[in-house]
Amino acid sequence: MILTDMTVRAFSEKLASNAPAPGGGSAAALSGALGAALISMVCRLTQGKEKYAEFESLVMDTVKESDELAAALLEGIQKDTNAFDGVIAAFGLPKGTDAEKAARTEAIQKAYKEAIVSPETTADDCLAVMRLAKSLLHKSNKNAASDLAVGAMQAFAGLSGALENVAINLPSIKDADYVAKKREWMKLVEDEGTKLLKEVREGVAKMIA
């Protein structure tokens, strides 16, 4: 069954089972999608309000972006599970001969790199959600300020979870240059996400003071 077609309860129960997937990567994507949805909500609660008329263009552009990010992150829930299935399949390849062992090793390495694409994309999308949250500070409906903060927090949780799912795969990859580049990227993403979360929470505190 497609994960995004499941009820919240059914998905949660599936997550809680002893099945290896869905796991943290899918949960991270869901968290990011919820964050993006909240940003869209804030925009829609701001649209058409005379008090925020000067920001109408920004809000219209932002809601388009947040809707697109929410859709992409929802797709990431299934993609992450599919990627993990690819790793499992690679480990299941035959290894009776030297040729089979070599092919299996190559397939496993390829699968690990492919498994990183999904959480990497999730992290980038979550970071984009957080940037949108910051852009709405003092330019969106004050009554939805807490939703703006929660949206950023959900996105940060998704970002952090996605980075963990990148990190857990890196030790299994033998390509040292590839691994070094990914670790450098992870540091940049985490640092920006941490900074954005602080800025959004501080900004929201001023909005509701």
VEXRO-404065 format. One record per atom (N, C-alpha, C): atom name; residue number from 1; y, z, x. Coordinates in nm, 2 decimals. Atoms other than C-alpha are relative to their C-alpha. Layout:
// residues N
 atome num     c2     c3     c1
    CA NUM      Y      Z      X
...
//
This chain:
// residues 209
 atome num     c2     c3     c1
     N   1  -0.12   0.00   0.08
    CA   1   0.00   0.00   0.00
     C   1   0.12   0.00   0.09
     N   2  -0.13   0.00  -0.08
    CA   2   0.35  -0.08   0.12
     C   2   0.07   0.14  -0.01
     N   3  -0.05  -0.13   0.00
    CA   3   0.50   0.25   0.22
     C   3   0.13   0.02  -0.08
     N   4  -0.12  -0.01   0.08
    CA   4   0.84   0.19   0.06
     C   4  -0.02  -0.01  -0.15
     N   5   0.03   0.01   0.14
    CA   5   0.67   0.13  -0.27
     C   5  -0.06   0.13  -0.06
     N   6   0.05  -0.13   0.03
    CA   6   0.53   0.48  -0.27
     C   6   0.10   0.09  -0.06
     N   7  -0.09  -0.10   0.05
    CA   7   0.68   0.77  -0.46
     C   7   0.03   0.09   0.12
     N   8  -0.03  -0.09  -0.11
    CA   8   0.85   1.03  -0.25
     C   8  -0.11   0.10   0.02
     N   9   0.11  -0.09  -0.02
    CA   9   0.57   1.27  -0.32
     C   9  -0.12  -0.06   0.07
     N  10   0.11   0.07  -0.06
    CA  10   0.30   1.02  -0.23
     C  10   0.02  -0.03   0.15
     N  11  -0.03   0.03  -0.14
    CA  11   0.47   0.92   0.09
     C  11  -0.01   0.13   0.08
     N  12   0.01  -0.13  -0.07
    CA  12   0.51   1.29   0.19
     C  12  -0.14   0.05   0.02
     N  13   0.14  -0.04  -0.01
    CA  13   0.15   1.36   0.12
     C  13  -0.08  -0.09   0.10
     N  14   0.06   0.09  -0.10
    CA  14   0.05   1.05   0.32
     C  14   0.04   0.04   0.14
     N  15  -0.06  -0.05  -0.13
    CA  15   0.27   1.18   0.61
     C  15  -0.07   0.12   0.04
     N  16   0.06  -0.13  -0.04
    CA  16   0.11   1.52   0.59
     C  16  -0.16  -0.01   0.02
     N  17   0.15   0.01  -0.01
    CA  17  -0.25   1.38   0.60
     C  17  -0.04  -0.01   0.15
     N  18   0.04   0.01  -0.14
    CA  18  -0.46   1.34   0.92
     C  18   0.00  -0.14   0.04
     N  19  -0.02   0.14  -0.04
    CA  19  -0.39   0.97   0.92
     C  19   0.10  -0.01   0.11
     N  20  -0.09   0.01  -0.11
    CA  20  -0.22   0.87   1.25
     C  20   0.13  -0.07  -0.03
     N  21  -0.12   0.07   0.05
    CA  21   0.03   0.65   1.06
     C  21   0.00   0.00  -0.15
     N  22  -0.14  -0.01  -0.06
    CA  22   0.28   0.67   0.91
     C  22   0.01   0.14   0.07
     N  23  -0.03  -0.11  -0.08
    CA  23   0.42   0.92   1.15
     C  23   0.14   0.02   0.02
     N  24  -0.14  -0.03  -0.02
    CA  24   0.74   1.03   1.31
     C  24   0.09  -0.12   0.01
     N  25  -0.08   0.12   0.00
    CA  25   0.86   0.67   1.36
     C  25   0.05  -0.04  -0.14
     N  26  -0.03   0.04   0.14
    CA  26   0.84   0.59   0.99
     C  26   0.10   0.11  -0.06
     N  27  -0.09  -0.10   0.05
    CA  27   1.00   0.93   0.91
     C  27   0.14  -0.01   0.05
     N  28  -0.13   0.02  -0.06
    CA  28   1.28   0.86   1.15
     C  28   0.08  -0.12  -0.07
     N  29  -0.06   0.12   0.07
    CA  29   1.35   0.52   0.98
     C  29   0.05   0.04  -0.14
     N  30  -0.04  -0.05   0.13
    CA  30   1.35   0.69   0.64
     C  30   0.12   0.09   0.01
     N  31  -0.12  -0.09  -0.02
    CA  31   1.60   0.95   0.76
     C  31   0.12  -0.08   0.02
     N  32  -0.12   0.08  -0.03
    CA  32   1.83   0.68   0.89
     C  32   0.04  -0.08  -0.13
     N  33  -0.03   0.07   0.12
    CA  33   1.80   0.49   0.56
     C  33   0.07   0.08  -0.10
     N  34  -0.07  -0.10   0.09
    CA  34   1.90   0.80   0.36
     C  34   0.14   0.02   0.05
     N  35  -0.14  -0.02  -0.05
    CA  35   2.20   0.84   0.59
     C  35   0.08  -0.12  -0.03
     N  36  -0.07   0.12   0.03
    CA  36   2.30   0.48   0.54
     C  36   0.04  -0.01  -0.15
     N  37  -0.02   0.00   0.15
    CA  37   2.26   0.52   0.16
     C  37   0.11   0.09  -0.03
     N  38  -0.11  -0.09   0.02
    CA  38   2.49   0.82   0.17
     C  38   0.13  -0.06   0.04
     N  39  -0.12   0.07  -0.03
    CA  39   2.75   0.62   0.35
     C  39   0.05  -0.10  -0.10
     N  40  -0.03   0.09   0.11
    CA  40   2.73   0.36   0.08
     C  40   0.05   0.07  -0.12
     N  41  -0.05  -0.08   0.11
    CA  41   2.77   0.63  -0.18
     C  41   0.14   0.04   0.02
     N  42  -0.14  -0.04  -0.02
    CA  42   3.08   0.76  -0.02
     C  42   0.10  -0.11  -0.02
     N  43  -0.08   0.12   0.02
    CA  43   3.22   0.41  -0.01
     C  43   0.03  -0.03  -0.15
     N  44  -0.01   0.04   0.14
    CA  44   3.15   0.35  -0.38
     C  44   0.07   0.11  -0.08
     N  45  -0.08  -0.11   0.06
    CA  45   3.30   0.69  -0.47
     C  45   0.15  -0.01   0.04
     N  46  -0.14   0.02  -0.05
    CA  46   3.62   0.57  -0.29
     C  46   0.06  -0.12  -0.06
     N  47  -0.04   0.13   0.05
    CA  47   3.64   0.22  -0.42
     C  47   0.08   0.01  -0.13
     N  48  -0.08   0.00   0.12
    CA  48   3.91   0.16  -0.68
     C  48   0.09   0.12  -0.02
     N  49  -0.08  -0.12   0.02
    CA  49   4.07   0.50  -0.63
     C  49   0.14  -0.03   0.06
     N  50  -0.14   0.03  -0.04
    CA  50   4.45   0.47  -0.62
     C  50   0.04   0.08   0.13
     N  51  -0.03  -0.08  -0.11
    CA  51   4.47   0.75  -0.37
     C  51  -0.04  -0.06   0.14
     N  52   0.06   0.06  -0.12
    CA  52   4.27   0.55  -0.12
     C  52   0.02  -0.15   0.01
     N  53  -0.02   0.15   0.01
    CA  53   4.41   0.20  -0.20
     C  53   0.02  -0.06   0.13
     N  54  -0.03   0.06  -0.13
    CA  54   4.53   0.14   0.15
     C  54  -0.12  -0.02   0.09
     N  55   0.13   0.02  -0.08
    CA  55   4.17   0.17   0.28
     C  55  -0.10  -0.08  -0.07
     N  56   0.10   0.08   0.08
    CA  56   4.01  -0.05   0.02
     C  56  -0.07  -0.10   0.08
     N  57   0.07   0.10  -0.08
    CA  57   3.94  -0.33   0.26
     C  57  -0.10   0.05   0.09
     N  58   0.09  -0.07  -0.09
    CA  58   3.78  -0.10   0.51
     C  58  -0.12   0.05  -0.07
     N  59   0.11  -0.05   0.08
    CA  59   3.57   0.06   0.24
     C  59  -0.09  -0.11  -0.05
     N  60   0.08   0.12   0.04
    CA  60   3.46  -0.28   0.11
     C  60  -0.09  -0.05   0.11
     N  61   0.08   0.05  -0.11
    CA  61   3.35  -0.40   0.45
     C  61  -0.11   0.10   0.04
     N  62   0.10  -0.10  -0.04
    CA  62   3.18  -0.07   0.53
     C  62  -0.12   0.01  -0.09
     N  63   0.11  -0.01   0.10
    CA  63   2.97  -0.06   0.21
     C  63  -0.09  -0.12   0.02
     N  64   0.09   0.12  -0.03
    CA  64   2.84  -0.41   0.29
     C  64  -0.09   0.03   0.12
     N  65   0.07  -0.03  -0.13
    CA  65   2.74  -0.29   0.64
     C  65  -0.10   0.11  -0.03
     N  66   0.10  -0.11   0.02
    CA  66   2.58   0.03   0.52
     C  66  -0.11  -0.04  -0.09
     N  67   0.11   0.05   0.08
    CA  67   2.38  -0.14   0.25
     C  67  -0.10  -0.08   0.08
     N  68   0.09   0.08  -0.08
    CA  68   2.25  -0.39   0.50
     C  68  -0.08   0.09   0.10
     N  69   0.07  -0.10  -0.09
    CA  69   2.16  -0.10   0.74
     C  69  -0.11   0.08  -0.07
     N  70   0.10  -0.07   0.08
    CA  70   1.99   0.09   0.47
     C  70  -0.13  -0.09  -0.03
     N  71   0.12   0.09   0.03
    CA  71   1.77  -0.21   0.38
     C  71  -0.08  -0.03   0.13
     N  72   0.07   0.02  -0.13
    CA  72   1.69  -0.27   0.75
     C  72  -0.08   0.12   0.04
     N  73   0.07  -0.12  -0.03
    CA  73   1.59   0.09   0.80
     C  73  -0.12   0.03  -0.09
     N  74   0.12  -0.01   0.09
    CA  74   1.37   0.09   0.49
     C  74  -0.11  -0.09   0.05
     N  75   0.10   0.09  -0.05
    CA  75   1.19  -0.21   0.64
     C  75  -0.06   0.06   0.12
     N  76   0.05  -0.06  -0.12
    CA  76   1.15  -0.01   0.96
     C  76  -0.10   0.10  -0.03
     N  77   0.10  -0.10   0.03
    CA  77   0.94   0.25   0.78
     C  77  -0.14  -0.07   0.01
     N  78   0.13   0.07   0.00
    CA  78   0.66  -0.01   0.74
     C  78  -0.02  -0.06   0.14
     N  79   0.01   0.07  -0.13
    CA  79   0.73  -0.19   1.07
     C  79  -0.06   0.10   0.11
     N  80   0.05  -0.10  -0.10
    CA  80   0.67   0.13   1.27
     C  80  -0.14   0.03  -0.01
     N  81   0.14  -0.02   0.02
    CA  81   0.34   0.19   1.11
     C  81  -0.09  -0.12   0.05
     N  82   0.08   0.12  -0.04
    CA  82   0.23  -0.17   1.17
     C  82  -0.01  -0.01   0.15
     N  83   0.00   0.01  -0.15
    CA  83   0.33  -0.15   1.54
     C  83  -0.10   0.10   0.05
     N  84   0.10  -0.09  -0.05
    CA  84   0.12   0.16   1.58
     C  84  -0.14  -0.05  -0.02
     N  85   0.13   0.06   0.03
    CA  85  -0.17  -0.02   1.42
     C  85  -0.04  -0.10   0.11
     N  86   0.02   0.09  -0.11
    CA  86  -0.13  -0.28   1.69
     C  86  -0.05   0.06   0.13
     N  87   0.05  -0.07  -0.11
    CA  87  -0.18  -0.03   1.96
     C  87  -0.15   0.04  -0.02
     N  88   0.14  -0.05   0.04
    CA  88  -0.50   0.11   1.79
     C  88  -0.09  -0.12   0.01
     N  89   0.08   0.12  -0.01
    CA  89  -0.63  -0.25   1.76
     C  89  -0.03  -0.04   0.14
     N  90   0.02   0.04  -0.14
    CA  90  -0.57  -0.32   2.13
     C  90  -0.10   0.09   0.07
     N  91   0.10  -0.09  -0.06
    CA  91  -0.77  -0.01   2.23
     C  91  -0.14  -0.03  -0.05
     N  92   0.13   0.03   0.06
    CA  92  -1.05  -0.13   2.01
     C  92  -0.06  -0.13   0.05
     N  93   0.06   0.13  -0.05
    CA  93  -1.10  -0.46   2.20
     C  93  -0.11   0.03   0.09
     N  94   0.12  -0.02  -0.08
    CA  94  -1.43  -0.51   2.39
     C  94   0.04   0.02   0.15
     N  95  -0.02  -0.03  -0.14
    CA  95  -1.45  -0.39   2.75
     C  95  -0.13   0.00   0.08
     N  96   0.13   0.01  -0.06
    CA  96  -1.80  -0.49   2.85
     C  96   0.00  -0.07   0.14
     N  97   0.00   0.08  -0.13
    CA  97  -1.71  -0.74   3.13
     C  97   0.14   0.02   0.06
     N  98  -0.13  -0.01  -0.07
    CA  98  -1.43  -0.75   3.39
     C  98   0.11  -0.08  -0.07
     N  99  -0.09   0.08   0.07
    CA  99  -1.27  -1.03   3.20
     C  99   0.05   0.07  -0.13
     N 100  -0.04  -0.07   0.12
    CA 100  -1.27  -0.83   2.88
     C 100   0.08   0.12   0.03
     N 101  -0.08  -0.11  -0.04
    CA 101  -1.14  -0.53   3.05
     C 101   0.14  -0.04   0.04
     N 102  -0.13   0.05  -0.04
    CA 102  -0.85  -0.73   3.20
     C 102   0.08  -0.04  -0.13
     N 103  -0.07   0.04   0.12
    CA 103  -0.77  -0.88   2.86
     C 103   0.04   0.11  -0.09
     N 104  -0.03  -0.12   0.08
    CA 104  -0.79  -0.54   2.69
     C 104   0.12   0.07   0.06
     N 105  -0.11  -0.07  -0.07
    CA 105  -0.55  -0.39   2.95
     C 105   0.13  -0.07  -0.03
     N 106  -0.12   0.08   0.03
    CA 106  -0.30  -0.67   2.90
     C 106   0.04   0.02  -0.14
     N 107  -0.04  -0.02   0.15
    CA 107  -0.32  -0.64   2.52
     C 107   0.05   0.14  -0.03
     N 108  -0.05  -0.13   0.02
    CA 108  -0.27  -0.27   2.54
     C 108   0.15   0.02   0.05
     N 109  -0.14   0.00  -0.05
    CA 109   0.04  -0.31   2.76
     C 109   0.10  -0.07  -0.09
     N 110  -0.09   0.08   0.10
    CA 110   0.18  -0.57   2.52
     C 110   0.02   0.08  -0.12
     N 111  -0.01  -0.08   0.13
    CA 111   0.11  -0.35   2.22
     C 111   0.09   0.12   0.02
     N 112  -0.09  -0.12  -0.02
    CA 112   0.29  -0.05   2.37
     C 112   0.14  -0.05   0.00
     N 113  -0.14   0.06  -0.01
    CA 113   0.60  -0.27   2.44
     C 113   0.04  -0.04  -0.14
     N 114  -0.03   0.04   0.14
    CA 114   0.58  -0.41   2.08
     C 114   0.02   0.13  -0.08
     N 115  -0.01  -0.13   0.08
    CA 115   0.54  -0.05   1.95
     C 115   0.14   0.06   0.02
     N 116  -0.13  -0.06  -0.03
    CA 116   0.87   0.04   2.11
     C 116   0.12  -0.07  -0.07
     N 117  -0.11   0.08   0.06
    CA 117   1.07  -0.24   1.94
     C 117   0.04   0.07  -0.13
     N 118  -0.04  -0.06   0.13
    CA 118   1.06  -0.07   1.60
     C 118   0.08   0.13   0.01
     N 119  -0.09  -0.12  -0.02
    CA 119   1.19   0.28   1.70
     C 119   0.13  -0.03   0.07
     N 120  -0.13   0.04  -0.07
    CA 120   1.44   0.11   1.93
     C 120   0.10  -0.06  -0.10
     N 121  -0.08   0.06   0.10
    CA 121   1.57  -0.09   1.64
     C 121   0.05   0.11  -0.09
     N 122  -0.04  -0.11   0.08
    CA 122   1.58   0.22   1.43
     C 122   0.11   0.08   0.06
     N 123  -0.10  -0.08  -0.07
    CA 123   1.78   0.41   1.69
     C 123   0.13  -0.07   0.00
     N 124  -0.12   0.08   0.00
    CA 124   2.03   0.13   1.71
     C 124   0.07  -0.01  -0.13
     N 125  -0.05   0.01   0.13
    CA 125   2.06   0.10   1.34
     C 125   0.06   0.14  -0.04
     N 126  -0.05  -0.13   0.04
    CA 126   2.11   0.48   1.30
     C 126   0.13   0.02   0.07
     N 127  -0.12  -0.01  -0.08
    CA 127   2.38   0.47   1.57
     C 127   0.11  -0.08  -0.08
     N 128  -0.09   0.08   0.07
    CA 128   2.55   0.20   1.37
     C 128   0.05   0.07  -0.13
     N 129  -0.03  -0.08   0.11
    CA 129   2.54   0.42   1.06
     C 129   0.10   0.11   0.03
     N 130  -0.09  -0.11  -0.04
    CA 130   2.71   0.70   1.25
     C 130   0.13  -0.05   0.03
     N 131  -0.13   0.06  -0.02
    CA 131   2.98   0.47   1.36
     C 131   0.08  -0.03  -0.13
     N 132  -0.07   0.02   0.13
    CA 132   3.05   0.38   1.00
     C 132   0.05   0.13  -0.06
     N 133  -0.04  -0.14   0.05
    CA 133   3.06   0.75   0.91
     C 133   0.13   0.04   0.06
     N 134  -0.13  -0.04  -0.07
    CA 134   3.33   0.81   1.17
     C 134   0.11  -0.09  -0.05
     N 135  -0.11   0.09   0.04
    CA 135   3.53   0.51   1.05
     C 135   0.06   0.04  -0.14
     N 136  -0.04  -0.04   0.14
    CA 136   3.55   0.67   0.70
     C 136   0.08   0.13   0.00
     N 137  -0.07  -0.13   0.00
    CA 137   3.70   1.00   0.82
     C 137   0.15  -0.01  -0.04
     N 138  -0.13   0.00   0.05
    CA 138   4.02   1.07   0.63
     C 138   0.04  -0.13  -0.06
     N 139  -0.03   0.12   0.07
    CA 139   3.99   0.73   0.47
     C 139  -0.09  -0.02  -0.12
     N 140   0.09   0.01   0.11
    CA 140   3.74   0.80   0.20
     C 140   0.02   0.12  -0.09
     N 141  -0.01  -0.10   0.11
    CA 141   3.70   1.02  -0.11
     C 141  -0.03   0.14   0.06
     N 142   0.01  -0.13  -0.06
    CA 142   3.76   1.38   0.00
     C 142  -0.11   0.08  -0.07
     N 143   0.10  -0.07   0.08
    CA 143   3.53   1.50  -0.28
     C 143  -0.14  -0.03   0.05
     N 144   0.13   0.04  -0.06
    CA 144   3.24   1.32  -0.10
     C 144  -0.01   0.03   0.15
     N 145   0.00  -0.02  -0.14
    CA 145   3.32   1.45   0.24
     C 145  -0.13   0.06   0.05
     N 146   0.13  -0.06  -0.04
    CA 146   3.00   1.66   0.25
     C 146  -0.11  -0.10   0.01
     N 147   0.10   0.11   0.00
    CA 147   2.80   1.35   0.17
     C 147   0.02  -0.09   0.13
     N 148  -0.02   0.07  -0.12
    CA 148   2.97   1.18   0.46
     C 148  -0.06   0.07   0.12
     N 149   0.06  -0.08  -0.11
    CA 149   2.87   1.46   0.69
     C 149  -0.15  -0.01   0.00
     N 150   0.15   0.01   0.01
    CA 150   2.51   1.46   0.56
     C 150  -0.05  -0.14   0.04
     N 151   0.04   0.13  -0.03
    CA 151   2.49   1.09   0.60
     C 151   0.00  -0.02   0.16
     N 152   0.01   0.00  -0.15
    CA 152   2.58   1.12   0.97
     C 152  -0.11   0.08   0.06
     N 153   0.11  -0.09  -0.05
    CA 153   2.34   1.41   1.02
     C 153  -0.14  -0.07  -0.02
     N 154   0.12   0.07   0.02
    CA 154   2.06   1.21   0.86
     C 154  -0.02  -0.11   0.10
     N 155   0.00   0.11  -0.10
    CA 155   2.14   0.92   1.08
     C 155  -0.03   0.05   0.14
     N 156   0.03  -0.06  -0.14
    CA 156   2.14   1.14   1.39
     C 156  -0.15   0.05   0.01
     N 157   0.14  -0.04   0.00
    CA 157   1.80   1.28   1.29
     C 157  -0.09  -0.12   0.02
     N 158   0.08   0.12  -0.01
    CA 158   1.67   0.93   1.25
     C 158   0.01  -0.05   0.15
     N 159  -0.02   0.05  -0.14
    CA 159   1.82   0.83   1.59
     C 159  -0.09   0.09   0.10
     N 160   0.07  -0.09  -0.09
    CA 160   1.67   1.14   1.76
     C 160  -0.15  -0.02  -0.01
     N 161   0.14   0.02   0.02
    CA 161   1.33   1.08   1.61
     C 161  -0.05  -0.13   0.05
     N 162   0.03   0.13  -0.05
    CA 162   1.33   0.72   1.70
     C 162  -0.01   0.00   0.15
     N 163   0.00  -0.01  -0.14
    CA 163   1.41   0.80   2.06
     C 163  -0.13   0.07   0.05
     N 164   0.12  -0.07  -0.03
    CA 164   1.12   1.04   2.07
     C 164  -0.12  -0.09   0.00
     N 165   0.11   0.09   0.01
    CA 165   0.89   0.76   1.96
     C 165   0.01  -0.11   0.10
     N 166  -0.01   0.09  -0.11
    CA 166   1.02   0.54   2.23
     C 166  -0.05   0.07   0.12
     N 167   0.03  -0.08  -0.12
    CA 167   0.98   0.82   2.49
     C 167  -0.15   0.02   0.01
     N 168   0.14  -0.03  -0.01
    CA 168   0.62   0.89   2.40
     C 168  -0.09  -0.12   0.05
     N 169   0.08   0.12  -0.04
    CA 169   0.51   0.53   2.47
     C 169   0.03  -0.04   0.15
     N 170  -0.04   0.04  -0.13
    CA 170   0.69   0.49   2.80
     C 170  -0.10   0.03   0.12
     N 171   0.10  -0.04  -0.11
    CA 171   0.44   0.68   3.03
     C 171  -0.12  -0.09   0.00
     N 172   0.12   0.09   0.00
    CA 172   0.17   0.43   2.92
     C 172   0.03  -0.14   0.04
     N 173  -0.04   0.13  -0.04
    CA 173   0.37   0.13   3.03
     C 173   0.01  -0.01   0.15
     N 174   0.01   0.01  -0.15
    CA 174   0.31   0.02   3.39
     C 174   0.12  -0.08   0.06
     N 175  -0.11   0.08  -0.05
    CA 175   0.62  -0.20   3.42
     C 175   0.12   0.09   0.03
     N 176  -0.10  -0.10  -0.04
    CA 176   0.85   0.03   3.61
     C 176   0.14  -0.04  -0.03
     N 177  -0.13   0.04   0.03
    CA 177   1.16  -0.18   3.57
     C 177   0.03   0.01  -0.15
     N 178  -0.01  -0.01   0.14
    CA 178   1.11  -0.20   3.20
     C 178   0.02   0.14  -0.05
     N 179  -0.01  -0.14   0.04
    CA 179   1.06   0.17   3.17
     C 179   0.14   0.06   0.04
     N 180  -0.12  -0.05  -0.05
    CA 180   1.37   0.24   3.38
     C 180   0.12  -0.04  -0.09
     N 181  -0.11   0.05   0.09
    CA 181   1.59   0.02   3.16
     C 181   0.00   0.07  -0.14
     N 182   0.01  -0.06   0.13
    CA 182   1.46   0.18   2.84
     C 182   0.05   0.15   0.01
     N 183  -0.05  -0.13  -0.02
    CA 183   1.53   0.53   2.98
     C 183   0.15   0.00   0.01
     N 184  -0.14   0.01  -0.01
    CA 184   1.88   0.43   3.07
     C 184   0.07  -0.03  -0.14
     N 185  -0.04   0.03   0.14
    CA 185   1.93   0.28   2.72
     C 185   0.00   0.13  -0.09
     N 186   0.02  -0.12   0.08
    CA 186   1.80   0.60   2.56
     C 186   0.11   0.10   0.03
     N 187  -0.11  -0.10  -0.04
    CA 187   2.05   0.82   2.75
     C 187   0.13  -0.04  -0.06
     N 188  -0.13   0.05   0.05
    CA 188   2.34   0.60   2.64
     C 188   0.01   0.02  -0.15
     N 189   0.01  -0.01   0.15
    CA 189   2.23   0.60   2.27
     C 189   0.01   0.15  -0.04
     N 190  -0.01  -0.14   0.04
    CA 190   2.17   0.97   2.26
     C 190   0.13   0.06   0.03
     N 191  -0.13  -0.05  -0.03
    CA 191   2.50   1.05   2.43
     C 191   0.10  -0.04  -0.11
     N 192  -0.10   0.04   0.10
    CA 192   2.70   0.84   2.19
     C 192  -0.03   0.06  -0.14
     N 193   0.03  -0.06   0.12
    CA 193   2.51   0.97   1.89
     C 193   0.04   0.15  -0.01
     N 194  -0.04  -0.14   0.00
    CA 194   2.57   1.33   1.99
     C 194   0.15   0.01  -0.01
     N 195  -0.15   0.00   0.00
    CA 195   2.94   1.26   2.04
     C 195   0.05  -0.04  -0.14
     N 196  -0.04   0.04   0.14
    CA 196   2.97   1.08   1.70
     C 196  -0.03   0.11  -0.10
     N 197   0.04  -0.11   0.09
    CA 197   2.79   1.37   1.52
     C 197   0.11   0.11   0.01
     N 198  -0.10  -0.11  -0.02
    CA 198   3.04   1.62   1.66
     C 198   0.13  -0.05  -0.06
     N 199  -0.13   0.05   0.06
    CA 199   3.34   1.40   1.57
     C 199  -0.01  -0.01  -0.15
     N 200   0.00   0.01   0.14
    CA 200   3.22   1.34   1.22
     C 200   0.00   0.14  -0.06
     N 201   0.00  -0.14   0.06
    CA 201   3.14   1.71   1.15
     C 201   0.14   0.07   0.01
     N 202  -0.13  -0.05  -0.01
    CA 202   3.47   1.81   1.29
     C 202   0.11  -0.06  -0.09
     N 203  -0.09   0.08   0.09
    CA 203   3.65   1.54   1.10
     C 203  -0.01   0.04  -0.15
     N 204   0.03  -0.04   0.14
    CA 204   3.48   1.64   0.77
     C 204   0.06   0.14  -0.02
     N 205  -0.06  -0.13   0.01
    CA 205   3.58   2.00   0.83
     C 205   0.14   0.00  -0.03
     N 206  -0.14   0.01   0.02
    CA 206   3.94   1.90   0.85
     C 206   0.03  -0.06  -0.14
     N 207  -0.02   0.06   0.14
    CA 207   3.90   1.68   0.53
     C 207  -0.01   0.10  -0.11
     N 208   0.03  -0.09   0.11
    CA 208   3.78   1.97   0.32
     C 208   0.08   0.14   0.02
     N 209  -0.07  -0.13  -0.03
    CA 209   4.00   2.25   0.48
     C 209   0.11   0.02  -0.10
//
